[in-house]
Amino acid sequence: MRKSLVALVLVLWLAVSALLTAAQSNVRILVVNEAANVRITPAIGAEVLGSVPGGYVFEIVNARSADGQWVRVDFNGDEGWVNLTPTVVLQGDVNLLPVADPRTIPYGGFEAPRAGQSSQTSTLMAEVTNGVRIRSGPSQGYPTIGNMFAGTVVPIMGRTVSNNWVQVNYNGILGWSRSAFFRYLERPITDAPIDGVVADSPPIISETGNEYFDVLKLFLARLDLAQPSLDNIRGKWTDSALSGFAVCRDYPARPSDYIVPQPVLAQNYPQLFPIQQQFNEAMANLRQAIDLYIEICDFPGTNNPVGEGAASNALALVAVVDQGFANLRARLNELIPGDLEVGPDECLLLFRNTGEILKILPIGTIKRQFFAPNDRAVGFCFDGTAGLIIQVQVLTISGNVSPIVAVSQFDNPTNFLGVGQASTSTASGLTLLNPITLPADGRYLLLLYDQGSGAGAEPPQGEVAIVITAVVSGVTPLLVYDQATNTVSLSGGSAPGVLPTSTPFGTPPGFASSTLGGGQISCPSLAYTCNQFFTCQEAYACLAAGNLTLDPDGNGIPCNCAAGTP
């Protein structure tokens, strides 16, 4: 199941458009029905905090649910959720709000969770006056992650704006409790910072299955493990229906439920939550069919008779389980990509429940790419190190392609580190992305597509060349196209008004040129340290590709290599 990259681009385009135009406005919503309920979680039937009349305006709307049907609001100083159906949006774009859900996401999100594990403390202390729960956020909708008894003294790490909730650290558990259940010692609650501190790690995180497709495959594997138990108990109940007696030996294993790890469930709630419910319901029914059989066998007597009604009801239950297994398998096989075999020069991008194989584009390697009406976008991945400064260049060789390029971290593709478009192109047809300092070691995503691919635009037709270059000493070589030889190469110099003209990468004396100069020696890995290279040529190639840690004194010689040495 290989999804089109164009579908991914359409989603990414929304985020890019927001970056290229204006920042998100504050969202305000108006209640247009007679009344609207404010609930503690984004779900029909959830506990109601209160109601507001028609005409009420929520001035603070700061998050949305994963399905886009609910928004989080401030309600008398507490966090509440309102369904969008009885409202209209007066201001802002709800779709640009961050996704949050107290049932699955800790307060602050998984990037900066305000609940979880923490070693931080505070001099602002308070005593618990009554038994109180610790939750993963300042609302009753967040799950309980701990409990404190009366008389417990804990540091207060933060508070909400309304002072209704405080953030505490209880024996390394960072979470939120109602402020009314504390007596504050020496200093007032207002001395605590609003929103508190960030946890070292979020709460309730499993060590396995922390990827969407991994969880889907795990569900499928668990079904396969439970299938023998289903087959076994079906056979036992069928034999009992025919013979009228139970054979009380070799009972099948009782399968267990599965709870999706919280971060994965939070990011893929609309898809995974129904599967989790169906899976656990099927397992519960299978356990019941097994337990009913064991119950008959445990009944006092010698022959363990089975009544016709009991056998009929049990077989009906088994049929329900069997149908549940079939439905789950069909759904899981539909969602799990079956043909995404990743090669050594490829990477697998997982985004919004879509898998796409992309080519790895090493830094300094020039790639020529054709655009056509049915081939409007391409993605690449590349590896970089923290602190490395890169610049992405796209050179239009032919046709009407008007490129946009975006760079983001691979595991967070809509959090763009930089975006460039044709309006920043030079007269030579070169589109330059402003230099980006990579924030961490790891893999990054580069997305290239035609900005004229929207409705009514002329379809793209043409060729571009793209390269990621390392910026060393403030300069970088530029892409140039030689029409006579139909070749693209990197030359010295830089774009007017972008970087000063210079030739930063020269061939070291006695060595073959690096990949940046078009030679044969390539950098094996930007993450290598000096003791991992086999030759100095490789060290020079990695220095040219941007690993400046190989040359701490900045003299252009990496790893204490001497000119001409291997």
Secondary structure, 3 states (H helix, E strand, C coil): CCCCHHHHHHHHHHHHHHHHCCCCCCEEEEECCCEEEEECCCCCCCCEEEEEECCCEEEEEEEECCCCCEEEEEECCEEEEEECCCEEEEECCHHHCCECCCCCCCCCCCCCCCCEECCCCCCCEEEECCCEEEECCCCCCCCEEEEECCCCEEEEEEECCCCCEEEEEECCEEEEEEHHHEEEECCCHHHCCECCCCCCECCCCCCCCCCHHHHHHHHHHHHHHHHHHHHHHHHHHHHHHHHCECCCCCCCCCCCCCCCCHHHHHHCHHHHHHHHHHHHHHHHHHHHHHHHHHHHHHCCCCCCECCHHHHHHHHHHHHHHHHHHHHHHHHHHHHCCCCCCCCCCEEEEEECCEEEEEEECCCCCCEEEEEECCECEEEEEEEECCCCEEEEEEEEEEECCCEEEEEEECCCCCCEEEEECHHHCCCCCEEECCCEECCCCEEEEEEEEECCCCCCCCCCCEEEEEEEEECECCECCEEEEECCCCEEEEECCCCCCCCCCCCCCCCCCCCCCEHHHCCCECCCCCCCCHHHCCCHHHHHHHHHHCCHHHCCCCCCCHHHCCCCCC
